[in-house]
Every structure is written in C-alpha cells, then in structure tokens.
Amino acid sequence: MNRLIHTAILAAAALALSPAVADKGAYEISPLCVATGCFGGDDPGFPVEIFQTGRYVLTGNLDVSNEANAENASGIVVFGSIDVSIDLNGFEIRGPVSCTGQPVTSCSTTEGTGIGVRLANNNASLRIKHGSITGMGQHGISCATLGSSCQLDGLRLSQNRENGLRAGGLDAFVIRTAAVSNGVEGLNLRYGAVRDSRARFNGGDGIRAGEATIESATSTSNGGDGIVSNGVVQNSTASSNDGNGIFCFGCQALFNQVV
C-alpha cells in the first residue's frame, strides 16, 4: 500500500477513536459515535449521556425509532448539576410516534417514557437551540428538575406523545420556538418566559405557563385552552382553540387578541 495512503488511513482511524470535538471546543454528537459512545462517560447506544459542563453540537440526525421498545428510548440525557449547551445545528432528534388530528386526537402509542432531551438532576442549566425534536414516546424536552434552568431557542417540537416541553424547574425561557401537534400540551412551564413562540394543533392546552411571562406568542387550534397563566400575558394571540382563548387566573392580560 502507498505509504501516504496508509498513513492517512491510520490518522483517520485514530481520530475516529478519539473523543469527538467540533466547533472550536464543542463536543460532537453524531449518529456514528452513538454506537460506541461519543465521549467520556457515554455508554454505547441511546441515550447519549452527558456528564460534564460544556458545549455540544449535533452533526447529524439522532433517530431512536429503530431501537427495541423505541417509545421508551431517549435521545440525550444530561446528568449532574452542570451547565450544558446543546446546538442541534439544524438537525433532528426523532422518535417512533406519530399523532393525528388538528388538534391532535390520538397518537400511534398510548404509553412511553422516551424524551428527546432530558435534564436528569437538580440545580443544572441546559440550553438547547436550532433544530427539531419529533415523535418521542413522552416529551420532546423535559427540564422538570428542582432549581434547574432551561433555555430553548429556535426549536420545533412536534408529534411528541405528551408535551413538546415539560419544564417544572426554577426557570424556563422559550424563544422563537414552535410546539405543533403534540399529544397533550405544546409548552408546559411554571416560571420564566415565552417570547416570539407559537403553539398549534396540540391535543390539550397550547401554552400552560404558571407564573411565567408570555409575550408576543401565538396559540391557535389547540384541543384545550390557548394560553393558561397566572403571570403576565401581553401582545399575544389566541384563536380557534377548543377551550378558552386565555384562561387567566390572577394574571395580567395586556394588549392581546382573543378570537
């Protein structure tokens, strides 16, 4: 074999066996590395397990739909009280579920525990941006741990059996995100804010926000209420929902349009 070619092959093999790092220090999560573990602490197979603070970037779609009991398979789980940023980089985390109806009346499975991205421990910080999470067995994203902070930016959460987002931690900030055709609620959070986002065709409430601030949001054609809040709702639109447009208990509702 040509020595130059042989050297190039050995270099490529060594790179493939090393922890993948991309985007100037961000750890890479690719469909190829899932089978062997993408970095230290990550066991082979799904879910991809993150144990250390840092930036992570997808370089391809993550598809759990071919896993055994795929409705229970998760894409990425973040462990520990750490600070993690995940850039989906325009790619998708995909599960096996599909939902039908506008708004959703049924999904292809009635049970499942799979979550696209799950925050597993208290007092952690998670940021997710720029991509899609579709068809998971339970939620698209779960940040329901105490004292946690969860930020979503530029995401599409769709066709998940329960909620697009389930966030019960300290703060959740949702920006430029669409929750579409999820089996139960589009966006479910307790504290924080929803801005420049929309919920549509979800089986239950479009946006259920507790004490969070909702601003410049749109919630249409959902099977429950458009917006449920006891915080602040302003400059938002709720139309063609099967329940109330805005169900406001002790909230401040300012400059909204309800149809």
NUVO-727717 format. One line per 5 residues: their letters; for each residue x negated, z, y of N, C-alpha, C. Coordinates in Angstrom, 2 decimals, padded with zeros to 5 digits. Example, Ala and Ser with C-alpha at 12.3 -4.5 7.8 and 13.67 -1.06 7.14 Angstrom:
# NUVO-727717
AS) -013.19,007.80,-005.69,-012.30,007.80,-004.50,-013.20,007.80,-003.30 ~ -012.85,007.08,-002.25,-013.67,007.14,-001.06,-012.90,007.87,000.03;
# end
This chain:
# NUVO-727717
MNRLI) -000.85,000.00,-001.20,000.00,000.00,000.00,-000.88,000.00,001.25 ~ -000.48,-000.73,002.24,-001.20,-000.74,003.51,-001.33,000.69,004.05 ~ -002.58,001.06,004.44,-002.83,002.44,004.85,-001.98,002.84,006.05 ~ -001.78,001.92,006.99,-000.99,002.21,008.18,000.46,002.50,007.81 ~ 001.01,001.68,006.90,002.39,001.89,006.47,002.52,003.22,005.74;
HTAIL) 001.52,003.49,004.84,001.53,004.73,004.07,001.51,005.95,004.99 ~ 000.68,005.89,006.03,000.60,006.99,006.99,001.92,007.18,007.73 ~ 002.55,006.06,008.10,003.83,006.13,008.82,004.92,006.76,007.95 ~ 004.92,006.43,006.64,005.91,006.99,005.73,005.71,008.50,005.58 ~ 004.45,008.93,005.45,004.17,010.35,005.33,004.58,011.11,006.59;
AAAAL) 004.34,010.52,007.74,004.71,011.15,009.00,006.22,011.29,009.11 ~ 006.95,010.24,008.71,008.41,010.28,008.76,008.96,011.33,007.81 ~ 008.33,011.44,006.61,008.78,012.44,005.64,008.55,013.85,006.16 ~ 007.41,014.07,006.79,007.11,015.39,007.35,008.10,015.75,008.45 ~ 008.46,014.77,009.27,009.41,015.00,010.35,010.78,015.36,009.79;
ALSPA) 011.17,014.67,008.70,012.48,014.92,008.11,012.58,016.32,007.54 ~ 011.44,016.91,007.10,011.45,018.23,006.51,011.28,019.34,007.54 ~ 010.99,018.98,008.77,010.79,019.96,009.83,012.12,020.28,010.51 ~ 012.24,021.47,011.16,013.44,021.75,011.93,013.64,020.68,013.00 ~ 014.85,020.16,013.07,015.10,019.05,013.99,015.32,019.56,015.39;
VADKG) 014.58,019.03,016.33,014.74,019.40,017.72,014.92,018.13,018.54 ~ 015.90,018.15,019.44,016.19,016.96,020.24,016.47,017.37,021.67 ~ 016.53,016.39,022.57,016.95,016.63,023.94,016.11,017.72,024.61 ~ 014.79,017.56,024.55,013.86,018.45,025.23,014.10,019.92,024.87 ~ 014.05,020.23,023.62,014.16,021.61,023.19,015.47,021.99,022.55;
AYEIS) 016.45,021.09,022.55,017.71,021.39,021.89,017.59,021.13,020.39 ~ 018.16,021.97,019.59,018.16,021.78,018.14,019.17,020.71,017.76 ~ 018.77,019.83,016.88,019.62,018.70,016.47,020.48,019.07,015.26 ~ 021.75,018.69,015.33,022.66,018.81,014.19,023.11,017.40,013.83 ~ 022.68,016.93,012.67,023.02,015.58,012.25,023.73,015.61,010.91;
PLCVA) 024.48,014.56,010.57,025.11,014.51,009.24,024.09,014.58,008.12 ~ 022.88,014.07,008.33,021.86,014.07,007.28,021.28,015.45,007.02 ~ 021.10,016.25,008.07,020.46,017.55,007.86,021.40,018.58,007.25 ~ 022.71,018.34,007.29,023.66,019.31,006.75,023.38,019.60,005.28 ~ 023.03,018.58,004.52,022.84,018.73,003.08,021.70,019.68,002.72;
TGCFG) 020.69,019.80,003.59,019.52,020.62,003.30,019.39,021.84,004.21 ~ 020.20,021.91,005.25,020.05,022.95,006.27,019.36,022.38,007.48 ~ 019.96,022.55,008.64,019.46,021.87,009.85,018.34,022.63,010.55 ~ 018.23,023.95,010.34,017.19,024.76,010.98,017.16,026.11,010.27 ~ 016.26,026.97,010.70,016.07,028.25,010.04,017.34,029.07,009.96;
GDDPG) 017.65,029.58,008.76,018.83,030.40,008.56,020.06,029.64,008.14 ~ 020.05,028.32,008.30,021.21,027.49,007.95,021.13,027.09,006.48 ~ 022.05,027.61,005.68,022.09,027.24,004.26,022.58,025.79,004.12 ~ 022.21,025.10,003.04,022.68,023.73,002.81,024.21,023.65,002.76 ~ 024.73,022.55,003.27,026.17,022.31,003.25,026.88,022.89,004.45;
FPVEI) 028.21,022.68,004.48,029.03,023.22,005.56,029.40,024.67,005.26 ~ 029.57,025.49,006.34,029.38,025.13,007.73,027.92,025.14,008.14 ~ 027.59,024.44,009.22,026.29,024.60,009.86,026.28,025.99,010.49 ~ 025.23,026.78,010.19,025.19,028.18,010.62,024.12,028.36,011.69 ~ 024.53,028.91,012.83,023.62,029.14,013.95,023.42,030.64,014.12;
FQTGR) 022.14,031.07,014.14,021.79,032.48,014.24,020.94,032.81,015.46 ~ 020.50,031.81,016.21,019.61,032.11,017.32,020.08,031.45,018.61 ~ 019.83,032.14,019.70,020.15,031.63,021.03,019.48,030.27,021.25 ~ 020.18,029.35,021.88,019.58,028.06,022.19,020.61,026.99,022.44 ~ 020.09,025.78,022.66,020.92,024.60,022.88,020.91,023.75,021.61;
YVLTG) 022.07,023.25,021.25,022.24,022.45,020.04,022.98,021.17,020.40 ~ 022.59,020.06,019.77,023.21,018.78,020.09,023.52,018.01,018.81 ~ 024.72,017.45,018.73,025.08,016.59,017.61,024.48,015.21,017.80 ~ 024.03,014.61,016.70,023.55,013.22,016.75,024.37,012.34,015.82 ~ 025.53,012.82,015.40,026.45,012.05,014.56,027.68,012.87,014.29;
NLDVS) 028.71,012.25,013.70,029.93,012.95,013.37,029.71,013.92,012.21 ~ 030.38,015.07,012.26,030.39,016.02,011.15,031.76,015.95,010.49 ~ 031.80,015.53,009.24,033.07,015.30,008.54,033.15,016.23,007.33 ~ 034.09,017.19,007.38,034.25,018.13,006.26,035.38,017.70,005.33 ~ 036.00,016.56,005.59,037.20,016.18,004.85,036.95,015.86,003.39;
NEANA) 035.68,015.63,003.01,035.37,015.36,001.61,034.87,016.58,000.85 ~ 034.87,017.73,001.51,034.45,018.96,000.86,035.52,019.43,-000.12 ~ 035.12,020.20,-001.14,036.09,020.86,-002.00,036.91,021.84,-001.15 ~ 038.24,021.85,-001.36,039.11,022.69,-000.53,038.82,022.46,000.95 ~ 038.88,021.21,001.34,038.47,020.81,002.68,039.25,021.50,003.78;
ENASG) 040.50,021.91,003.50,041.28,022.59,004.52,040.68,023.97,004.87 ~ 039.79,024.49,004.01,039.14,025.78,004.27,037.70,025.62,004.76 ~ 037.24,024.40,004.95,035.86,024.15,005.36,035.75,024.13,006.88 ~ 034.74,024.82,007.40,034.47,024.83,008.84,033.27,023.96,009.17 ~ 033.19,023.51,010.41,032.09,022.64,010.83,030.86,023.42,011.24;
IVVFG) 031.00,024.30,012.25,029.88,025.08,012.78,030.34,026.51,012.97 ~ 029.52,027.48,012.54,029.81,028.90,012.77,028.62,029.52,013.48 ~ 028.89,030.25,014.56,027.86,030.92,015.35,027.89,032.41,015.02 ~ 026.76,032.93,014.52,026.66,034.33,014.12,025.79,035.10,015.10 ~ 026.12,036.37,015.30,025.30,037.25,016.12,025.75,037.29,017.57;
SIDVS) 025.31,038.30,018.28,025.62,038.44,019.71,024.60,037.64,020.51 ~ 024.74,036.34,020.49,023.75,035.42,021.05,024.41,034.48,022.05 ~ 023.61,033.69,022.72,024.06,032.75,023.74,023.76,031.34,023.24 ~ 024.82,030.56,022.99,024.67,029.25,022.37,025.41,028.19,023.17 ~ 024.77,027.04,023.34,025.39,025.88,023.96,025.37,024.73,022.96;
IDLNG) 026.55,024.13,022.70,026.66,023.02,021.75,027.16,021.79,022.49 ~ 026.37,020.75,022.49,026.75,019.46,023.07,027.18,018.54,021.93 ~ 028.47,018.25,021.84,028.93,017.34,020.79,028.47,015.91,021.05 ~ 028.02,015.64,022.27,027.31,014.39,022.56,028.18,013.15,022.28 ~ 029.49,013.31,022.50,030.40,012.18,022.27,030.85,012.03,020.84;
FEIRG) 030.37,012.87,019.93,030.72,012.77,018.52,031.89,013.68,018.17 ~ 032.26,013.70,016.89,033.47,014.37,016.44,033.16,015.30,015.26 ~ 033.82,016.45,015.26,033.90,017.29,014.06,035.28,017.03,013.47 ~ 035.30,016.60,012.21,036.55,016.10,011.63,036.89,016.83,010.34 ~ 038.17,017.20,010.22,038.70,017.81,009.01,039.72,016.92,008.33;
PVSCT) 040.40,017.42,007.28,041.27,016.59,006.47,042.72,016.54,006.92 ~ 043.09,017.29,007.96,044.50,017.47,008.31,044.99,016.37,009.24 ~ 046.23,015.95,009.02,046.91,015.07,009.97,048.28,015.66,010.25 ~ 048.75,015.52,011.47,050.04,016.07,011.89,050.92,014.94,012.41 ~ 052.22,015.07,012.20,053.15,014.02,012.60,054.23,014.57,013.52;
GQPVT) 054.79,013.68,014.33,055.85,014.02,015.27,055.33,014.16,016.67 ~ 056.20,013.89,017.65,055.87,014.02,019.07,056.99,014.78,019.77 ~ 056.97,016.11,019.81,055.89,017.01,019.40,055.77,017.13,017.88 ~ 054.69,017.74,017.44,054.42,017.87,016.01,055.53,018.65,015.31 ~ 055.99,018.11,014.21,056.98,018.80,013.38,056.40,019.24,012.04;
SCSTT) 055.32,018.63,011.59,054.70,019.03,010.33,053.27,018.52,010.28 ~ 052.45,019.22,009.48,051.08,018.78,009.22,050.90,018.59,007.72 ~ 049.86,017.91,007.34,049.68,017.49,005.95,049.37,018.65,005.00 ~ 049.04,019.83,005.55,048.89,021.03,004.73,049.52,022.19,005.48 ~ 050.02,023.17,004.73,050.66,024.33,005.35,049.76,025.55,005.37;
EGTGI) 048.53,025.41,004.88,047.59,026.53,004.90,046.17,026.01,005.03 ~ 045.28,026.90,005.40,043.87,026.52,005.56,043.19,027.46,006.53 ~ 041.87,027.61,006.36,041.10,028.50,007.21,039.95,027.78,007.92 ~ 039.87,026.47,007.78,038.79,025.72,008.37,038.88,025.65,009.89 ~ 037.75,025.82,010.56,037.68,025.81,012.02,036.54,024.90,012.44;
GVRLA) 036.76,024.08,013.45,035.71,023.17,013.91,034.47,023.91,014.36 ~ 034.62,024.79,015.34,033.53,025.65,015.80,034.08,027.07,015.90 ~ 033.42,028.01,015.23,033.91,029.40,015.22,032.82,030.34,015.71 ~ 033.20,031.22,016.62,032.33,032.31,017.06,032.64,033.52,016.20 ~ 031.65,034.01,015.44,031.92,034.99,014.40,031.72,036.44,014.84;
NNNAS) 030.92,036.70,015.89,030.57,038.07,016.25,030.98,038.41,017.67 ~ 031.08,039.70,017.94,031.45,040.18,019.26,030.29,040.00,020.25 ~ 030.66,040.04,021.54,029.68,040.06,022.63,028.73,038.87,022.58 ~ 029.27,037.70,022.29,028.48,036.47,022.26,028.98,035.51,023.34 ~ 028.19,034.50,023.61,028.54,033.49,024.60,028.41,032.12,023.96;
LRIKH) 029.46,031.31,024.10,029.48,029.98,023.48,029.98,028.96,024.48 ~ 029.23,027.86,024.61,029.64,026.73,025.46,029.67,025.48,024.58 ~ 030.77,024.73,024.68,030.93,023.50,023.90,031.37,022.40,024.85 ~ 030.76,021.21,024.74,031.12,020.15,025.66,031.06,018.77,025.00 ~ 031.81,017.83,025.59,031.66,016.39,025.41,031.83,015.90,023.97;
GSITG) 033.05,016.03,023.43,033.32,015.48,022.11,034.70,015.85,021.63 ~ 034.95,015.65,020.34,036.28,015.85,019.76,036.20,016.74,018.53 ~ 037.27,017.51,018.33,037.45,018.28,017.10,038.85,017.99,016.59 ~ 038.92,017.42,015.40,040.16,016.84,014.91,040.44,017.24,013.47 ~ 041.70,017.58,013.18,042.15,017.70,011.79,041.62,018.88,011.01;
MGQHG) 041.35,020.00,011.66,040.84,021.16,010.94,041.98,021.94,010.29 ~ 041.63,022.69,009.22,042.63,023.40,008.45,043.30,024.55,009.18 ~ 042.66,025.08,010.22,043.28,026.13,011.02,043.18,025.78,012.50 ~ 042.12,026.22,013.17,041.97,025.95,014.61,040.87,024.93,014.87 ~ 040.97,024.25,016.01,039.86,023.42,016.44,038.66,024.28,016.81;
ISCAT) 038.89,025.25,017.70,037.85,026.18,018.14,038.42,027.59,018.11 ~ 037.64,028.54,017.60,038.04,029.94,017.61,036.97,030.78,018.30 ~ 037.37,031.44,019.39,036.49,032.37,020.10,037.20,033.71,020.22 ~ 037.81,034.15,019.13,038.69,035.31,019.18,037.97,036.61,018.89 ~ 036.72,036.75,019.33,035.97,037.98,019.10,035.88,038.79,020.39;
LGSSC) 035.80,040.12,020.27,035.83,041.02,021.42,034.59,040.86,022.28 ~ 034.80,040.88,023.58,033.68,040.83,024.50,032.97,039.50,024.57 ~ 033.55,038.46,023.99,032.88,037.16,023.96,033.31,036.30,025.14 ~ 032.49,035.32,025.45,032.78,034.34,026.50,032.71,032.95,025.89 ~ 033.71,032.14,026.18,033.79,030.80,025.58,034.09,029.79,026.68;
QLDGL) 033.29,028.74,026.77,033.49,027.71,027.78,033.64,026.35,027.10 ~ 034.69,025.63,027.48,034.95,024.30,026.94,034.95,023.31,028.10 ~ 034.28,022.19,027.91,034.22,021.19,028.97,034.23,019.79,028.36 ~ 035.22,018.99,028.72,035.26,017.60,028.29,035.52,017.41,026.82 ~ 036.44,018.20,026.25,036.73,018.11,024.83,038.12,017.52,024.58;
RLSQN) 038.30,016.98,023.37,039.62,016.59,022.87,039.85,017.34,021.56 ~ 040.90,018.15,021.54,041.24,018.97,020.38,042.58,018.47,019.85 ~ 042.58,017.87,018.66,043.81,017.22,018.20,044.01,017.34,016.70 ~ 045.28,017.32,016.28,045.66,017.26,014.88,045.17,018.47,014.06 ~ 044.86,019.57,014.73,044.47,020.77,014.01,045.73,021.53,013.56;
RENGL) 045.70,022.13,012.37,046.93,022.66,011.78,047.56,023.76,012.63 ~ 046.77,024.62,013.24,047.33,025.65,014.11,047.03,025.32,015.57 ~ 046.06,025.99,016.19,045.81,025.80,017.61,044.60,024.91,017.87 ~ 044.66,024.18,018.98,043.46,023.48,019.42,042.37,024.47,019.77 ~ 042.72,025.47,020.60,041.81,026.56,020.95,042.52,027.88,020.70;
RAGGL) 041.83,028.80,020.04,042.29,030.19,019.91,041.19,031.07,020.46 ~ 041.44,031.69,021.62,040.42,032.50,022.28,041.03,033.83,022.69 ~ 040.58,034.89,022.05,041.08,036.21,022.39,040.00,037.13,022.88 ~ 038.88,036.59,023.28,037.76,037.40,023.73,037.89,037.81,025.18 ~ 036.76,038.12,025.79,036.77,038.60,027.16,037.15,037.49,028.14;
DAFVI) 036.53,036.33,028.03,036.80,035.23,028.95,036.76,033.90,028.21 ~ 037.65,033.00,028.58,037.59,031.62,028.12,037.83,030.72,029.31 ~ 036.95,029.76,029.51,037.05,028.83,030.63,037.16,027.42,030.07 ~ 038.27,026.76,030.37,038.58,025.45,029.81,038.65,024.45,030.95 ~ 037.81,023.42,030.90,037.73,022.43,031.97,037.79,021.03,031.36;
RTAAV) 038.59,020.16,031.96,038.63,018.74,031.58,038.79,018.55,030.07 ~ 039.73,019.32,029.50,039.93,019.31,028.05,041.38,018.95,027.72 ~ 041.56,018.16,026.66,042.90,017.75,026.20,043.18,018.37,024.84 ~ 044.34,019.01,024.71,044.81,019.55,023.43,046.06,018.77,023.05 ~ 045.95,017.94,022.04,047.00,016.96,021.74,047.40,017.04,020.26;
SNGVE) 048.71,017.15,020.00,049.27,017.03,018.64,048.67,018.03,017.66 ~ 048.49,019.27,018.13,048.11,020.35,017.22,049.39,020.99,016.66 ~ 049.28,021.58,015.46,050.47,022.03,014.77,051.20,023.18,015.43 ~ 050.49,024.07,016.13,051.13,025.20,016.79,050.92,025.10,018.30 ~ 049.91,025.74,018.84,049.69,025.72,020.29,048.49,024.87,020.66;
GLNLR) 048.56,024.27,021.83,047.43,023.48,022.30,046.26,024.34,022.69 ~ 046.45,025.18,023.72,045.41,026.09,024.21,045.98,027.50,024.22 ~ 045.32,028.43,023.55,045.77,029.81,023.48,044.60,030.70,023.89 ~ 044.73,031.36,025.03,043.68,032.24,025.53,044.30,033.42,026.24 ~ 043.51,034.47,026.45,044.02,035.68,027.11,043.51,035.82,028.53;
YGAVR) 042.23,035.55,028.74,041.61,035.75,030.05,040.76,034.52,030.38 ~ 040.47,034.35,031.66,039.62,033.24,032.08,040.39,032.24,032.91 ~ 040.25,030.94,032.58,040.88,029.91,033.40,041.02,028.61,032.62 ~ 042.06,027.85,032.98,042.24,026.48,032.51,042.35,025.59,033.74 ~ 041.47,024.60,033.84,041.48,023.72,035.01,041.35,022.26,034.58;
DSRAR) 042.10,021.40,035.28,041.98,019.96,035.08,042.11,019.58,033.60 ~ 043.02,020.23,032.91,043.19,020.01,031.48,044.65,019.68,031.16 ~ 044.89,019.21,029.92,046.27,018.85,029.57,046.57,019.21,028.12 ~ 047.85,019.49,027.90,048.35,019.77,026.55,049.58,018.89,026.33 ~ 049.61,018.22,025.16,050.69,017.27,024.92,051.01,017.18,023.43;
FNGGD) 052.29,017.11,023.13,052.78,016.85,021.77,052.42,017.96,020.78 ~ 052.06,019.16,021.25,051.78,020.25,020.32,053.07,020.83,019.76 ~ 053.01,021.38,018.53,054.22,021.85,017.89,054.84,023.07,018.55 ~ 054.04,023.93,019.14,054.51,025.11,019.85,054.29,024.98,021.34 ~ 053.82,026.07,021.96,053.55,026.03,023.41,052.35,025.14,023.71;
GIRAG) 052.42,024.50,024.86,051.28,023.68,025.27,050.10,024.52,025.67 ~ 050.30,025.44,026.64,049.25,026.33,027.12,049.81,027.75,027.16 ~ 049.24,028.64,026.38,049.61,030.06,026.41,048.39,030.81,026.90 ~ 048.52,031.40,028.12,047.29,031.79,028.81,047.17,033.25,029.18 ~ 048.05,034.13,028.75,047.88,035.54,029.07,047.67,035.76,030.56;
EATIE) 046.57,036.40,030.93,046.27,036.67,032.33,045.32,035.65,032.95 ~ 045.08,034.58,032.26,044.17,033.56,032.78,044.80,032.80,033.95 ~ 043.96,032.19,034.76,044.39,031.33,035.84,044.53,029.90,035.33 ~ 045.66,029.27,035.64,045.88,027.88,035.26,046.01,027.06,036.53 ~ 045.15,026.05,036.67,045.14,025.27,037.90,044.96,023.79,037.58;
SATST) 045.79,022.97,038.21,045.70,021.51,038.05,045.77,021.11,036.58 ~ 046.67,021.74,035.84,046.86,021.43,034.42,048.18,020.68,034.23 ~ 048.28,019.96,033.12,049.50,019.23,032.77,049.88,019.59,031.34 ~ 051.15,019.97,031.15,051.63,020.31,029.81,052.96,019.60,029.59 ~ 052.97,018.62,028.70,054.15,017.77,028.54,054.50,017.58,027.07;
SNGGD) 055.81,017.47,026.81,056.34,017.07,025.50,055.84,017.94,024.36 ~ 055.79,019.25,024.60,055.42,020.19,023.55,056.68,020.78,022.92 ~ 056.55,021.32,021.71,057.71,021.82,020.99,058.19,023.17,021.45 ~ 057.38,023.92,022.20,057.77,025.20,022.77,057.78,025.13,024.28 ~ 057.27,026.17,024.93,057.17,026.17,026.39,055.97,025.33,026.83;
GIVSN) 056.07,024.79,028.04,054.94,024.04,028.57,053.77,024.95,028.88 ~ 054.02,025.98,029.71,052.99,026.94,030.11,053.57,028.34,030.01 ~ 052.85,029.25,029.36,053.24,030.66,029.28,052.13,031.47,029.93 ~ 052.50,032.31,030.92,051.44,033.01,031.65,051.96,034.27,032.32 ~ 051.11,035.28,032.41,051.36,036.39,033.34,050.19,036.52,034.31;
GVVQN) 049.52,035.40,034.55,048.44,035.33,035.52,048.85,034.50,036.72 ~ 048.05,033.51,037.07,048.33,032.61,038.19,048.46,031.19,037.66 ~ 049.55,030.52,038.04,049.76,029.12,037.69,049.96,028.35,038.97 ~ 049.07,027.38,039.24,049.19,026.66,040.50,048.79,025.20,040.36 ~ 049.45,024.38,041.20,049.16,022.94,041.25,049.22,022.28,039.88;
STASS) 050.15,022.72,039.04,050.25,022.23,037.67,051.61,021.60,037.41 ~ 051.71,020.84,036.33,052.93,020.13,035.98,053.32,020.46,034.56 ~ 054.61,020.78,034.36,055.16,020.99,033.02,056.43,020.16,032.93 ~ 056.47,019.22,031.97,057.63,018.33,031.88,057.96,018.01,030.43 ~ 059.24,017.81,030.18,059.76,017.32,028.89,059.37,018.20,027.70;
NDGNG) 059.22,019.50,027.94,058.95,020.42,026.84,060.27,020.90,026.24 ~ 060.26,021.27,024.95,061.49,021.70,024.29,061.93,023.09,024.72 ~ 061.01,023.91,025.24,061.35,025.24,025.75,061.35,025.24,027.27 ~ 060.88,026.34,027.84,060.77,026.43,029.29,059.63,025.56,029.80 ~ 059.76,025.11,031.03,058.64,024.41,031.65,057.50,025.38,031.87;
IFCFG) 057.75,026.41,032.69,056.80,027.50,032.88,057.51,028.80,032.58 ~ 057.05,029.54,031.57,057.58,030.84,031.23,056.66,031.86,031.87 ~ 057.14,032.44,032.97,056.29,033.25,033.85,056.79,034.68,033.82 ~ 056.00,035.59,033.22,056.40,036.99,033.25,055.35,037.77,034.04 ~ 055.74,038.12,035.27,054.82,038.82,036.16,053.72,037.96,036.71;
CQALF) 053.87,036.64,036.62,052.80,035.76,037.10,053.05,035.33,038.54 ~ 052.08,034.65,039.11,052.25,033.99,040.40,052.28,032.48,040.15 ~ 053.37,031.84,040.51,053.52,030.40,040.30,053.59,029.72,041.66 ~ 052.62,028.86,041.96,052.47,028.28,043.30,052.27,026.77,043.21 ~ 053.12,026.01,043.92,052.93,024.57,044.10,052.91,023.82,042.77;
NQVV) 053.83,024.17,041.88,053.92,023.49,040.59,055.10,022.53,040.56 ~ 055.06,021.62,039.60,056.18,020.71,039.37,056.69,020.93,037.96 ~ 057.98,021.24,037.84,058.60,021.51,036.55,059.78,020.55,036.38 ~ 059.74,019.77,035.27,060.79,018.76,035.04,061.37,019.03,033.65;
# end
